[in-house]
Amino acid sequence: MENNSFESIESNEKFEWNKTKLIINLNFSNHISELNQVYIPIMNKKEAKELIKSICPIFESDFCFKKLNRKL
């Protein structure tokens, strides 16, 4: 994380944080003491907007998603 470059544990794929349009950060745990983080980079602005539009109905914060969409 120091060099601002992230890579997949299971492949050679890398992405630079500042070259993405949207990053989805997922936190999950298999056990109480174990926390894993997964970053999903979205590089394309159109795809990022489509993703935001598709997940907006799941949550009860239309204002937040509209604001996020404008910032893209």
KAVENPE-V399477 format. One record per residue. N is the residue number from 1. SS is DSSP state (hx for helix, st for strand, lp for the rest). PHI is phi in radians with two decimals (999 if undefined). OMEGA is omega as a letter, one per 20 degrees, with the letter a starting at -180 (* if undefined). Layout:
BEGIN
((N/SS/PHI/OMEGA) (N/SS/PHI/OMEGA))
END
This chain:
BEGIN
((1/lp/999/a) (2/lp/-1.10/a) (3/lp/-1.61/r) (4/lp/1.08/r) (5/st/-2.16/a) (6/st/-2.07/a) (7/st/-2.41/r) (8/lp/-1.33/r) (9/lp/-1.22/a) (10/lp/-1.74/r) (11/lp/-2.64/a) (12/lp/-1.64/a) (13/lp/-1.15/r) (14/st/-2.33/r) (15/st/-2.54/r) (16/st/-1.76/a) (17/hx/-0.95/a) (18/hx/-1.38/r) (19/hx/-1.76/a) (20/lp/-1.70/r) (21/lp/-1.56/a) (22/st/-2.66/r) (23/st/-2.19/r) (24/st/-1.68/a) (25/st/-1.90/r) (26/st/-1.86/r) (27/st/-2.00/r) (28/st/-2.55/a) (29/lp/-2.43/r) (30/lp/-1.65/a) (31/lp/-2.35/a) (32/lp/-1.07/a) (33/lp/-1.60/a) (34/lp/-2.02/r) (35/lp/-2.17/r) (36/st/-2.01/r) (37/st/-2.08/r) (38/st/-2.21/r) (39/st/-1.88/r) (40/st/-2.00/a) (41/st/-1.45/r) (42/st/-2.00/a) (43/lp/-1.57/a) (44/lp/-1.70/a) (45/hx/-1.09/a) (46/hx/-1.12/r) (47/hx/-1.14/r) (48/hx/-1.11/r) (49/hx/-1.14/r) (50/hx/-1.12/r) (51/hx/-1.12/r) (52/hx/-1.05/r) (53/hx/-1.09/a) (54/hx/-1.32/a) (55/hx/-1.63/a) (56/hx/-0.95/a) (57/lp/-1.12/a) (58/lp/-1.23/a) (59/lp/-1.85/a) (60/lp/-1.79/a) (61/lp/-2.34/r) (62/hx/-1.04/a) (63/hx/-1.02/a) (64/hx/-1.07/a) (65/hx/-1.22/r) (66/hx/-1.14/r) (67/hx/-1.13/r) (68/hx/-1.06/r) (69/hx/-1.06/r) (70/hx/-1.14/a) (71/hx/-1.26/r) (72/lp/-1.28/*))
END
